[in-house]
Amino acid sequence: MAENVEADIQSLEEPAADALPEEDDIQAPKPYKKADPTTDKRKKERTPAQKAAWAKTLAKRAENRLARASKKNVIIKNSDEEVKKKEAEIEEKYKKATEKKIVKKALKVKKKELLQKEILGSDSESSSDSEPDIEHVKKYIKKKKAKRKTRIQTPSPSPERTPEQPPPPQYIFK
């Protein structure tokens, strides 16, 4: 019985032959052969006409490469000049815009000064006071209201829309 037990243990320790794959079934990868000039497998040599055509193709390819490179350089040079011109134009527009803003601001300041002079009037007595004379302020407000009324009474000539019939169609389909 001990022999049977030992045989069973050995059979458990050793895997069955069916369970392991055979080494012949697994294919090992084939080694890669690098191309060698000695192992050239061309059957026919190229004809002189084919060789000449290939040389012509290579020459044309090199010529096209040079043409593209020179064209690219020209485009880059032109684009640099164009960029500089555009930057100069933008800078000039910016200067003009800032100048207009400065002029507008100066006009506003000048108008405010004139307004304060008009409100304060020519009273040298009120110049010592910080507040303007009330009568001068009322006169100024009346003048402003009168100007507004004249603007409202004389409307700008805008064409009034009259309900008209739409124009007849240009095309009539039958």
C-alpha positions, 0 to 999 in steps of 0.5 A: 500500500505504501508503494501505491501511495508513493506511486500516487505522489509521484504521479501527482508531482510529475505532470502528465505528458498530455498536459505539457505541450511538446516542444515540436509544436511551438515554432521558434521565431525565424531569425531576421536576415539583413539585406546584404549586397552580396545576397542581391536577388535581382534577376535582371540588371537595369537597362541603360535607358532605365538608369538614365531615367532614374538619374533624370528623376533624381536630378528633377527631385533635387531641383524641385527641392531647391525651388521649394526651399527658395520659394519658402525663403522668399515667402518668409522674407516677404512675410517679414516685410508685410508683418513690419508694414502691418505693425507700422499701420496698426501703430499709426492707427493707434496713435491717431485713435489716442490723439482723437481721444486726447482732443475729445478729452481736452474739449470736454475739459474746456467745455467744463471750464466755460460752463463753470465760468458761465455759472459763476458769472463775472462776479468777483465777489462770489469767487471767494465763495465755493458755491456759485450764485443761484441766479446765474445757475437758474439762467444757465438752466433756462438757456439749456432748456430753451436750446433743447426745446428748439431742437425738439420743435425742429425735427431732423428731416427724416423721410416718413414712411407711407404705406405703399403697395409693394412693387410688382414682381419682376418675374411671373411664372406660368 
